Amino acid sequence: MCTFSPTVAASFCGCHTTLAGGAVDVLTADLKWDVTDLAMSADGKQLAWVVNEGGSSQLWLSSGFAGAKEVVKKARRLGMPGGVAGVIVGTPHFDAQSRRLGFTLSTGEIPADVFVIDVAPGKKPVRWTFSETGGLPVSKFVPAEKVEWKSFDGRALSGWLYRPRNISGKVPVVLNIHGGPESQSTAAFSSVVQSWVAELGVAVILPNVRGSAGYGRTSLSLDDGVKRMDSVKDIGALLDWIATQPQLDASKVAVYGGSYGGFMVLASLVAYSDRLRCGVDMVGISNFVTFLERTEAYRRDLRRAEYGDEREPAVRKVLMDASPLGHADRIRRPLFVAQGKNDPRVPVTEAEQIVKAVRAAGQQVWYMLASDEGHGFQKKPNRDAFQHAVLLFLEEHLVK
């Protein structure tokens, strides 16, 4: 069984406590990215760790160290096979002889396959498996490209761009906004994204706005409470960036998102209907006050820590002002809302009230309600029906 010093493990996990009575040496204080996984070889002479650099993994290896403080000094970056952006899934593993390191990699073009690298200097990872893709056309898969833009306050933000092959002229764009909000868009494989690119000929951008995980505690808290709408302004800045790109059509942009990402869709349509073509809201929050009052009790206080306590009059006013429901008349583009009837996290009433309000304002709304689903569609027939409907919606309101 592989063993390693608790001190080394705690250092790379960012732990500042004392384990088994020993002092902890923080080895990576200058590292601005999160360390997500680590593994030690059976002989105890090599340590590998994975770093999340803005949603793409990087692999590091340290060999021949005599103590914890030498680990980083002797470290070398192995990087990704071919330099592509991707995510290492799970923990890397050394072989029994401590000569090779194996890991599972997911990229824009690889759903998940095994790679092995000889730990000797100068060696490159070798792909060991070529998994089947369930009939998906591998030749049409496109890689994830990292893009960066500046927001309204000068803050640097980034995300992942998937663009069709052989672009001629400008192409429409779908912004796929993650939920959470304490989540992160990564360069891992997405069959949904690849289907949009291949079937619709659109580019897809997965943005990481303020409040996303993976960029430090300060960034994570920049959208908390009364600062909620600053993350929506980040989408506005991304729309500005799209307008500067010669291959992207700023006049044809759609927004898509689930859960908190659904709120971002609705809020973006409220703020930027004149710059968007349509939006898809999957189990999204339409009113923070009603959401906090009706979400299941086991998670209510946790969500109040993120969004604010609606029981406090001043906070309640801010939450009401930020909620798309109160500004439904400003959503002037076609909207598609999807919801599970039994959702314990974002209750079905969040969907029902925004559908009613937007329709009352005279705007077209597609509404899909799954009576046998909760938070998101888990059953394959429902997922398939929803994704087919999304393709039809985007074809009708974005691509044409």
N, C-alpha and C positions, 0 to 999 in steps of 0.2 A: 504494500500500500504506500502511495506517495505521501510523504510528510514534508512539512515546511515550518519554519520558525513562525510562531504567532506574531512576533514583532514585525517580520517582513510583511506578512499578510495584512496586518493592521495598517501598516504604513501606506500600502498601496490602496487600501480601501478608504483612506482619508480618516482613519480612526484616531482619536486623540485621547483614548482612555488607556488604562493600564491592564494588560492581560497577564494572568498567571504571575503577578508580582513583578513583571519586568517592565522597564521603561520603553515607550514607543518612540522610534525614530521616524520622523516624517521625512520621507526621501524625495517626494515629488512636490514640494511646496511651490515650485515655480511652474508647475504644469497647469495650464489654463483649461484643460479638458478633463472630463471624468474618466477614471479607470473603471471599466465595467466587468472585467474578468481577469483572473490570473491562474497560473498553473506552475508547479515546480516539478522538475524531473525526478525520477526515482533515485538517482544518485545524489540528489540535493545540491548539484552544482550549476543548475540552470533554472532560470526563472523567466517565464513568458507572461506578458500581460497585454490586454486589449484596451485601447484608448478610443473613446467616442469623440471624434473630431467633427463637430457640427453635423452629426447624423451619418457619418461614415467611419468605419472601424479602421484602426491602424494597429499593426501587430509589432510588439517590441520583444527583444530577447536579450537577456544578460547571462553571460557564461563565465565560469572560472572565478567567481567572486569568493573572497575569503570571509566576508562579513556583510552585514546589512548595508553599511555605508558605501560599499563598493558596487552595489547592485546597479545603481543608476550610472555611475562612472563607466562601467563596462557595457552598458546597454547599446544595442544597435537596432535601428528601425528596419523591420523586414518589409513593411508596407503591404500592399495588396497585389495579387497576381495581375500583371499587365498594367498596374497603376490605376485600375478602374475603381470607381467608388462602389462600396458595398458594405454589408454588415455581417460580422462574424456572429453566428448564432450559437449560443451556449458557450461552454468553456473549452479552450484548446486542450489537447492531451499529448503528452510525450509518450513515445513507445517504451517498452521495457528496457531497452538498451540506452535510453536517453540520447539517441542519435537523431531522431526525427520528431517533428511536431505536426500533429494533424488538427484540422479545424474545419467547420462547416461554414460555407460562405454563401450569402444571398446578395445578388446584385440586380440591376435593372434587367439583365439578360439571363440571369441564372436564378431559378426559384430557390434552390438550396442544394449544394453539392459539396463533396468532401475534397479538400486539398491537403497535401502533405509537403512539408519542406524539410530538407536536410539542414540541421542546425549549423553545419560547417559554414564559415564565411564564404560569400559569393554564390551561394546556392539560391535557386528560385523555386517558388511553390509549383507543385505538379498537381494537376487535376486528376483525381482518382475515379470519380463517378460522373456519369452523364444521365441524370434522372429523366424519366419520361415526364411530359408536361400535359398529359390528359388531352392530347389533340390540339393544344394551342400551337400556333405556327411560330416556332423558335426563330425563323428567319426574319420575322417582323418585330421581334423584341428590340427595344432601343435602350441605350444606357442612360443612367442618371448623370446629369451634369450639374455641378454646383454653381449657383448664381448668387450674387450679392447685390444689395441696394442699400441706400441711405434713407432713413425715415425722416419724419417731420422735424425731429429734434437732433438730427445728425447721427443717431445711433445706427451702427452697421448691423444689418440683418442678412440672413441667408436662407436658401431653400434649394430645392432640387427640381431641375427642368428636364422633362422628357419631350423631345421634339421628333416629329415624323422624319423618316429617311427621305432623301431626295426632295427636299422642300423646293417648290417653285413659287415665288412670291410670298405673301404674308399668310399665315395660318391662324385660325381662331385659337383661343386659349381657355383652358379650364383651370381655375384655382381650386385645388383640393385642400381645404383647411382642416387641420387635425383637431381632435377634441381634447378633453382633459379638464381644464386647459393646460394642466401640468404634464403634457405629452410632447412628443417630438416627431417631426417628419424625417424619415431616414432614406438612405439610398438602397433599401432592401426591395426585393421583387414585389410587384403588385399586379395581379392579373387584371384588376379593374382598370388601372392606369394604362396598362399595355393594350387592353381592348379598346379604350377610347382613342389612343394614338393610332392603332391599326385600322379600326372600323370607321372612325369619324375623320381621321386625318388632322386631328387637333394636337396642339402642344398642351402639356399638362405641367403646372407648377405646384409643388408642395412647399408652401412657405412655412418658416418658423418665425412667428412674430414674437414680440416681447411676452414673457410669461411662459414660453416654451421651456421644457427641460433640456439639460445638457449644456447650458451656457453660464452656469453659476447661480448662486443664491440671489444676487442682486437682480439679474435679468428675470429670474423666476417670479420675483415679487413686483415687477414693474407694472403689472396689470391688476393688482389686487385692489379690492374695494372701490374707492372713488376714482381710481386710475383705469377702470375697465375700458373706456372708450379709446384710450391711447393705442390699444392693440388693433382696433378698427382703423385708426389712422395709419397704422403700418400697412394695411391693405391698400389704402389710398396711395401711399408712397410706392407700393409695388405696381399699381396701375400706372403711375408716372414713369416708372422704370420700363414697363412693357412698351410704352409709347416711344421709347428711344431705341427699341430693338428692331432691326430691319426685317426679321423673319416672323415677327409676332404682330398680329392684327389687333391693335388697341380698341378698335371699334367693335370687335367681336370677342367679348370676355364673359365667361360664366363663372359663378361661384358654387361650390359644392362642399358640404360638410355634415358630419354627424355629431349628435350630442352637443357638447359645447361648440363644436365646429358648426352645428346647425344654427346656434345663436349667431355666430360670426357671419354666416350666410345672410340671415335676416337683417342683422345690423349693417352689413355691407350694402344690401339692397336699399335700406333706409337712407344711408349716407351717400351712396354713389349710383343710384338708379340711372342717372344720366350717362354713366360710363360703363354700365353693365347691360348684358342682353337678357339674362335669366339667372335663376338660382335653384338649387336643390337642397332642401333642408331635411335631414334624416334625424328623427327623434331629437329635435333641437329645442332649446329653451326660448320661449317667446316673451316671458315676463318673469323677471327674477323674483319678484315678491310672491307670486302664486306658485312658482317653482319651489321656493324654499318652504312655503307653507304646506305643500302637498307631497313633496318627495318623501320617501320612507324615513321614518324617525331615526333609524340606525345611522343614517348618513347626513342628517340635517345640520348638526353642529359642525361637521367637517366642511360642508359646503359654505356655511356661514363664515368660516375662517378665510375662505377664498373670496367670496363675493361681498361679504358684509352682512350684518345682522339686521334683517328687515323689521325687527321689533323696535328698533331705535328710530324715532321719527326722522331725524336728519338723514340717516343712512337709507331709510325707506324711500325718501324723496329722490335721492341719487339713483337708487335702483330702478325706480319707476321711470325716471328720465332716460336711463340707459336701455330700457326694455323696448324691443321692437314693436310690441303690441300697441303701445301708446302712440306710435308713429306709423301705423299700418297704411295710412293714406299716402305716405311718401314712398311706398313700394310700388313702383310704376312699371315693373317688368314681370313677365310670367314666372310663377313660382310653383315648384313641385314639392309637396310635403309628404313624407312617409313616416309612419308611426306604428309601433306595436301597442295593441290595446291593453296589454298587461304589464306595461313598463313600470317597474317600481322606482326607477331613478328619475326619469323625466316623464311625468304622468301624461296620459293621453290628452288631458285637458290643455296642455301646452300647445299641442297640434290643433286641436279643435278650435281654440279661440283665435289663433292667428289665421287659420283658413277662413273662418267666419268674417273676421275683420277685413282681410284683404279682399275677399269677394264683395263685401259690402261697399268697399271703396271703388269697386268697378274693375278690379284687375282679375285676370285669369289665374286660377289655381288648380293644379292637378293634386288630388289627394288619394294616397294609398294607405289603407288601414288593414293591418294583419291581426285578425282576432286571436290567433294562436301564438303570438310573439310577445317578447318583452322589450328589453333595451337593444334594439337592432334586430335584424332578421337573421336567425340562426339556421332555420330549416332550408334545405337546398331549393325546394320548389319556390319558396318565398323569395330567397335571394336571387334566383334566376329571373323570376317575374319582375322584381324590382330593377335589376340591372338592365333587362330588356326595355323596361319602361323609361329608364334614365337615358338609354341610347336614343329612343324615339323622341324624348323631350329635347335633348340636346340637338338632335338632327333638325327638329322642327324650329327651335327657337334660337339656336346658336349658329349652326353651320349654314343654313339656307340664307 
